[in-house]
Amino acid sequence: MHIRVMLHRGRELDVLSQVETLDGHQSLRGDYEAFVYGHPMLELSWRSLREGQDSSLFFRALAVSLKSLEEKVAAPPLLLAAFELKVCSLLGFRPSLRRCSLCGSLLQGSLPRFSAEVGGAVCPSCSPPAASRNVDPETLDLAEALLSLPLKELAALPAGPDEAAALLRLAAEYTESHLGMPLRSHEVVLRYLNEEGKRMRKDIDEDPRGCGPH
């Protein structure tokens, strides 16, 4: 809920004197899928900010992301992944996705690995085996696009359901590593994503025409 408040400054505690609702996000709360993907945005915001911290940029990112989710400007997994990566960047933890996080070399012509612990992608020469995993280069390119593009342009990305799922898992892994704690809502959204993937594959198996033009 987006509200405007008026506070009266006291000696120790401020007193709330007026509240105005600017956007109740009613349609977002009435859409189960949108609610599932919006919950991690709220939990991440709650767990990331500290009392007295300037939250204006963070709040603007949250408000725009929730509105984009509500208006379905792109696939919900892409919107959530973009929000989490952009928030990490705002907090000073922008992932390195085109250069090795350890040596700084460009990731060209090699199969990269990903390590949230060391800051993103790592080249084969620097890869710490115990703390990294293989990652598709296209996933890193799409993740870079999520960081650089406005949310309204994400729908144009060449990302199907499998690519969107890979992006969201990468973003969730990176976010939790730098937050230093798991987000409970991640468990729910990733389980929902898995179930949706199974349902879509089942639909395609039962009706192959559903995966292309009739």
C-alpha positions as CSV (number, residue, x, y, z in Angstrom):
1,M,0.0,0.0,0.0
2,H,1.3,3.4,-1.0
3,I,0.5,6.1,1.5
4,R,1.4,9.7,2.4
5,V,1.7,10.5,6.1
6,M,2.0,13.7,8.1
7,L,4.2,13.5,11.2
8,H,4.6,15.8,14.2
9,R,8.2,15.8,15.4
10,G,8.4,15.1,19.1
11,R,11.3,15.1,21.5
12,E,11.9,11.3,21.2
13,L,9.2,9.9,18.9
14,D,7.3,11.4,16.0
15,V,3.5,11.4,16.2
16,L,1.5,10.3,13.3
17,S,-1.2,12.9,12.7
18,Q,-2.6,12.2,9.2
19,V,-2.6,9.3,6.7
20,E,-3.7,9.4,3.0
21,T,-3.8,6.3,0.8
22,L,-2.3,7.0,-2.6
23,D,-2.5,3.5,-4.1
24,G,-4.0,0.5,-2.4
25,H,-2.8,-1.9,-5.1
26,Q,-6.3,-3.6,-4.9
27,S,-5.9,-5.5,-8.2
28,L,-2.5,-6.7,-7.2
29,R,-3.8,-8.1,-4.0
30,G,-6.7,-9.8,-5.9
31,D,-4.3,-11.6,-8.3
32,Y,-2.7,-14.6,-6.8
33,E,0.2,-14.9,-9.2
34,A,1.0,-11.2,-8.9
35,F,0.7,-11.5,-5.1
36,V,3.2,-14.4,-5.1
37,Y,5.8,-12.5,-7.1
38,G,5.1,-9.2,-5.2
39,H,5.7,-10.7,-1.8
40,P,9.5,-11.1,-2.2
41,M,9.7,-7.5,-3.3
42,L,8.2,-6.4,0.0
43,E,10.2,-8.8,2.1
44,L,13.4,-7.8,0.5
45,S,12.6,-4.1,1.1
46,W,11.7,-4.8,4.8
47,R,14.9,-6.8,5.5
48,S,17.3,-4.6,3.5
49,L,16.5,-1.1,5.0
50,R,17.6,0.1,8.4
51,E,16.1,2.8,10.6
52,G,17.3,6.3,9.5
53,Q,18.6,5.1,6.1
54,D,17.8,7.2,3.1
55,S,15.2,5.0,1.3
56,S,14.0,7.3,-1.4
57,L,15.6,5.5,-4.4
58,F,14.7,2.1,-2.9
59,F,11.1,3.1,-2.4
60,R,10.9,4.5,-5.9
61,A,12.2,1.1,-7.3
62,L,9.6,-0.8,-5.2
63,A,6.7,1.5,-6.2
64,V,7.5,1.2,-9.9
65,S,8.1,-2.6,-9.7
66,L,4.8,-3.2,-7.9
67,K,2.9,-1.0,-10.4
68,S,4.6,-2.9,-13.3
69,L,3.6,-6.2,-11.8
70,E,0.1,-5.0,-11.4
71,E,-0.1,-3.8,-15.0
72,K,1.6,-6.9,-16.3
73,V,4.1,-5.0,-18.4
74,A,6.3,-8.2,-18.5
75,A,6.4,-11.7,-17.2
76,P,6.3,-11.7,-13.3
77,P,9.5,-13.7,-12.9
78,L,11.4,-11.2,-15.1
79,L,10.0,-8.3,-13.0
80,L,10.9,-9.9,-9.7
81,A,14.4,-10.8,-10.9
82,A,15.0,-7.3,-12.3
83,F,13.8,-5.7,-9.0
84,E,16.2,-7.9,-6.9
85,L,19.2,-7.2,-9.1
86,K,18.5,-3.5,-9.3
87,V,18.1,-3.4,-5.5
88,C,21.4,-5.2,-5.0
89,S,23.0,-2.5,-7.2
90,L,21.4,0.3,-5.2
91,L,22.8,-1.3,-2.0
92,G,26.3,-1.3,-3.5
93,F,26.4,-5.0,-4.6
94,R,26.0,-4.8,-8.3
95,P,26.8,-8.2,-9.7
96,S,29.6,-8.6,-12.3
97,L,28.0,-10.3,-15.3
98,R,30.3,-9.6,-18.2
99,R,33.7,-9.7,-16.6
100,C,35.2,-12.2,-14.1
101,S,34.4,-11.0,-10.6
102,L,38.0,-12.0,-9.5
103,C,40.4,-11.1,-12.3
104,G,38.3,-8.7,-14.3
105,S,38.8,-10.4,-17.7
106,L,36.0,-10.3,-20.2
107,L,34.0,-13.5,-20.4
108,Q,34.3,-14.3,-24.1
109,G,34.6,-17.7,-25.7
110,S,34.4,-19.7,-22.5
111,L,31.8,-21.3,-20.4
112,P,31.5,-19.1,-17.3
113,R,30.5,-20.1,-13.8
114,F,28.6,-18.1,-11.3
115,S,29.4,-17.5,-7.6
116,A,27.1,-15.2,-5.6
117,E,29.7,-15.3,-2.8
118,V,32.5,-13.6,-4.9
119,G,30.2,-11.2,-6.7
120,G,28.8,-12.8,-9.9
121,A,30.4,-14.5,-12.9
122,V,33.8,-16.1,-12.8
123,C,36.0,-17.3,-15.6
124,P,37.2,-21.0,-15.7
125,S,40.7,-20.0,-14.5
126,C,39.5,-18.3,-11.4
127,S,36.4,-20.4,-10.6
128,P,36.3,-21.6,-7.0
129,P,34.8,-25.1,-7.6
130,A,33.2,-25.4,-4.2
131,A,31.4,-22.1,-4.4
132,S,30.4,-21.7,-8.0
133,R,28.2,-23.4,-10.6
134,N,27.9,-23.5,-14.4
135,V,25.7,-20.8,-15.9
136,D,24.5,-20.3,-19.4
137,P,26.2,-17.2,-21.0
138,E,22.7,-16.2,-22.3
139,T,21.5,-16.1,-18.8
140,L,24.2,-13.6,-17.8
141,D,23.4,-11.5,-20.9
142,L,19.8,-11.4,-19.9
143,A,20.6,-10.6,-16.3
144,E,22.7,-7.6,-17.5
145,A,19.7,-6.5,-19.6
146,L,17.5,-6.7,-16.5
147,L,19.9,-4.3,-14.7
148,S,20.2,-1.8,-17.5
149,L,16.7,-1.7,-19.1
150,P,13.6,0.1,-17.7
151,L,10.9,-2.4,-16.6
152,K,8.5,-1.5,-19.4
153,E,11.1,-2.8,-21.9
154,L,11.6,-6.2,-20.4
155,A,8.7,-7.7,-22.4
156,A,10.9,-7.4,-25.5
157,L,13.6,-9.6,-24.1
158,P,14.1,-13.0,-25.8
159,A,13.3,-14.8,-22.6
160,G,10.8,-17.7,-22.5
161,P,9.6,-19.4,-19.3
162,D,12.7,-21.5,-18.8
163,E,15.0,-18.5,-19.3
164,A,12.9,-16.4,-16.9
165,A,13.0,-19.2,-14.3
166,A,16.9,-19.4,-14.6
167,L,17.1,-15.6,-14.2
168,L,14.9,-15.6,-11.1
169,R,16.9,-18.4,-9.5
170,L,20.2,-16.5,-10.2
171,A,18.7,-13.3,-8.8
172,A,17.4,-15.0,-5.7
173,E,20.7,-16.7,-5.0
174,Y,22.6,-13.5,-5.4
175,T,20.2,-11.5,-3.3
176,E,20.2,-13.9,-0.4
177,S,24.0,-14.2,-0.4
178,H,24.5,-10.5,-0.1
179,L,21.6,-10.0,2.3
180,G,23.1,-12.6,4.5
181,M,19.8,-14.5,5.1
182,P,17.2,-16.4,3.2
183,L,13.9,-14.8,2.2
184,R,11.0,-17.1,3.2
185,S,8.9,-15.7,0.2
186,H,11.6,-17.0,-2.2
187,E,10.7,-20.6,-1.2
188,V,7.0,-19.9,-2.1
189,V,7.8,-18.2,-5.4
190,L,10.3,-20.8,-6.6
191,R,7.9,-23.6,-5.7
192,Y,5.2,-21.8,-7.6
193,L,7.5,-21.4,-10.5
194,N,8.4,-25.1,-10.5
195,E,4.7,-26.0,-10.5
196,E,3.9,-23.7,-13.3
197,G,6.8,-25.2,-15.3
198,K,5.5,-28.7,-14.8
199,R,1.9,-27.6,-15.8
200,M,3.2,-25.9,-19.0
201,R,5.2,-29.0,-20.0
202,K,2.3,-31.2,-19.4
203,D,0.0,-29.0,-21.5
204,I,2.5,-29.1,-24.3
205,D,2.9,-32.9,-24.1
206,E,-0.9,-33.3,-24.2
207,D,-1.4,-30.8,-27.0
208,P,1.8,-30.1,-29.0
209,R,-0.1,-27.5,-31.0
210,G,-0.1,-25.3,-27.9
211,C,3.6,-24.5,-28.2
212,G,3.2,-22.9,-31.6
213,P,0.8,-21.4,-34.0
214,H,-2.3,-23.4,-34.9
